[in-house]
């Protein structure tokens, strides 16, 4: 069953990638690539893509789809596997095909792979920083518009874990939900009553007193919002495994190890997908 589910997910991802690449190429090329017309229509091309920095490679499927959409006979030979680390000046792949198509696909293909490799690389740094603890590095919904599924894929390639995709597949009760519903007890009662059993319910708390209320109300997944380290440790001791605890807010590479060592189960980091600094990749014709 698991293998069948994985195959279904791969098919859905392939469709998502084709649609996303089609939209990106249409946005860039529009009615035609004026500059590529300077190259003879049948001229062959060969190019190499390199990285200028330490990078966890991610986004090969998006990269390939850009070229194959414009030249189905294009050949791409990869030198680095998806999710593998490449050092500066390492060749990532070689491309052979029609020069016009290659030039037209260049920017979109690199845009995808630079953004996704950046997310995978940063995620790997956080994952490496908490090695030896039980804490999982989690993503959030703070993603670039239109790239959420792609960025969450990149988080997994980097060794992290995905939260809900959107508002439709998980419940996260925040301070405004609590206030509007009349308190933690009331909002949890409503959530437990109307939420299907296969949908996760998470509630955000801002103090140890609220944590106690959430536990009493039956919460099994609790987000500790901007808790100081001492309060996190107290929360872990007090919860005593009655609920999964997730740290969130103000997480950096400098403090993530200390946060993981408090004993929290999960650490969510919006910067993985929000503050994207594109990986430095370059394509050169030969």
N, C-alpha and C positions, 0 to 999 in steps of 0.2 A: 504493500500500500504506500509506504514511504517513497519507494522508487517511482511509483506512478505519480504521486504528488509532486515530486521533484521534476519529473518530465513535463507535467502540466505547467509548473511555474516557469520552466525554461522556455516553453512555447509562448506563454504570455509575455515573458520578457523580450523574446525575439520580435513579437508584434509591436510591443511598446517601443523598442529601439528603432524599428523601421519607420514607424510613424514620427518619432521624434527627429530622426535624421532627415526625413522628408521635409518636415517643417523648417529645420535649420537650413537646409540647402535652398529651399524656396525663398527664405528670408534673405539669404546672402546672394544668390544668383539672380533671382527675379526673372526678368525677361531674357537674360543672357549675360555671360561673363565677357564683358567688353575687352578686358586685357588679354584673356586667354586666346582671343581671336588673332593675336599677333603670332601665334604658333601654328604651323601647318597642321591641318586637320588630322593627318595620319602619322604625325611625328611620334616616334616612340619615346618613352621617358623612363628614367630610373632614378630613384632617390633613396636616401637613407635618413631615418629619424634618429636623433640622438638626444640624450638627456644631459643637461649641463649641471645637474645637481643630484644628490642622493635622493632616490625616489622609489616608492612602492608603485609599480606599474599597475594601472587600472584603467579600464575603458576600451580594451581591445575590440570588443564587439561593436561599439559605437564608431570607433575609428575605421574598422573594416567596412562597415555599412555605408559610410560616406563615399568611399571609392567605388564600391561595387554598385552603388545606385547610379553612378555616372559612367562606369565602365565595367560591365559584368565579367569581362575577361581579365581584369586587373589581378595581379598576383602579389601577395604580401607574405614575406618570409619573416617570421618573428624570431628574434634572438633572445628575448626575455619573456618568461611566462607571466600570465596574469597573477598578480599578488606577489611576485618575486621582487627582490630589491635590486636596483641597478645603481651603480656608482657613477659619478660625473664623467661625461664624455663617452659613456657606453652606448653603443648602437642598439637601439630597441627593435628596429625592423628595417627591411629593405622592400621597396615598392617598385614594381614594373608594370607598365601599361601605357595607355595613350596619354601623352604629355598634357594635352588640353584638359582632360578629365582630372588628371592628378593635380594640376594647378588649381582647378576650380574647387576641388574637394579639400585642398590643403588646410584652409583656415578653419572650416567647420570640424574637420577630423581632429586637428590639434586642440581646438577649443574644448571638445568633449574630453579628450584624454588628459589635457592639462588640469582641468577642473576635477575630474574624478581621481586622478593620481594624487592631486593635492590633498583631497579628503582622505584617501586611503593612507597616504604617508603620515598625515597628522594623527589619524586614528591609531596607526601602529606605534607611534611615539607614546601615546597615552597608554596603550595596552602594555607596552614594554615597561612603562614606569610603574605599573602595579603588579608586575609578575611576582608570584609568591604569596599574594593575598587572594581572597575569595571574591574580590569585587569585579563586577563586569562593567566594561565601558559601554555606555548606551548613547544612542543619538536622540534627537528631538525633532519637532516639526519646524524648527527654524532653518528652513532650506531655501535655496534659490527657486523662485517661481518657475514651474514647469520642469524642474530637475529633481523633484523629491525622490521618485523611485530610483533614479540613477544614483543620486547621492547616498541613499540608504544602501544600495548595492555596494557602493564604494566603502562605506563604513564596515560592511561585512568582510569585504576583501582585505581591509586593514586589520581585521581581527576583532572588531567591535560587534555590538549587538543592536538590533533594531527595536525601537518602540513601535507604537501604533503608526500606521501609514498616515491616517488622517482622522477627522472627527467621526468617521463612520465605523471604525473598527476597534474602538476602545474608549473607555470613559476615564477622563482625568478631571477630577473635581478640584477647582481652584478657589481662591479666596472669594471671588465674586459670585461663584455658584453657591458657596456656603452662605454668604450674606443674603443672597436673593432667596434661598430656600429656608432660611430661618435657623441655621446652625448645623453643626457637624452631624449630630444625631439624626436630625430630620432629613438631611440630604443623603446620608448613607442609607437610611431606611428606604427612601424612594429609589435610590440606585439599585439596591439589592432586590427590590420588588419588581422593577421593570427591565433590568438588564438580563439578556440571555446568559445562561451558565458558561458558554464558551467565550464570552467577551470579558476582558479584564476590567476591573474597577480600581482606579488609583485615586487617592485623595492627598492633597497637598496640605501640610501643616507648617505653622511658623513658630511653634513653641512646644516645650515639653508638655504643657497643660493640654494643648490641642492634640498632641500625640496620644495622650491618655484617653481623650474623648474618642478619637478615631478607633483606637483599639477596642474600647468598650462598645463601639457601634458595629464592630465586626469587620473592620477594614483589614485586608490581607496584603495590600500593597500601598505603602505610604511614602510620600515624597517629603523629605526634610528640606524645606526651602531656606537657604542661606543660614543654616545652623552653624554656630561656632564649633570648633573641634571638640571642646569639652562637652557641649550639649549633644553632639553626635554620639560620643562615647556613652553618655548617660542614656540616650535614646536606644542604643543597641542593647545595653544592659537591661533596660526596663522592658523593651519589647520581647526579649528572651525568645526570639524565633517565632513569636505569635504572628508576625507579619514580615514581609520583605521590606527592607528600608532602602530608599534611594536618596543619595545626596545630590543636590542641585544648587546652582548659583555660585558664581565666583570661582569656578574650577579652573585651574591653570596647570601647566606642566610642573610648575614649582611646588604646588601644594597637593597635587592629586595623590601622591604616595601617602602623605600624612592622613588624608581623608580615607583612603582605602584601609589604612591600618587601624581605623576606629572600629572596623568590623561591619560597615555597611555592606549590603549585598550588591548594590548597583550605584553607578555614578553617571549621571547624564550631563552631556557637554554640548551646548548649542554651537560652540565655536567650530566643531568638526565640520559642520555643513553651512554655517552662516558666514564665518570670517575666512572665506576661501582666497588664498593667495596662490594663483595658478602655478603649477610646476613649470620649470623652465625647460621646455622641449623645443627642438628645432628640426626642420626638414631641409635637406640640401640635395639639389639635383646633381647627378654625376654624369 
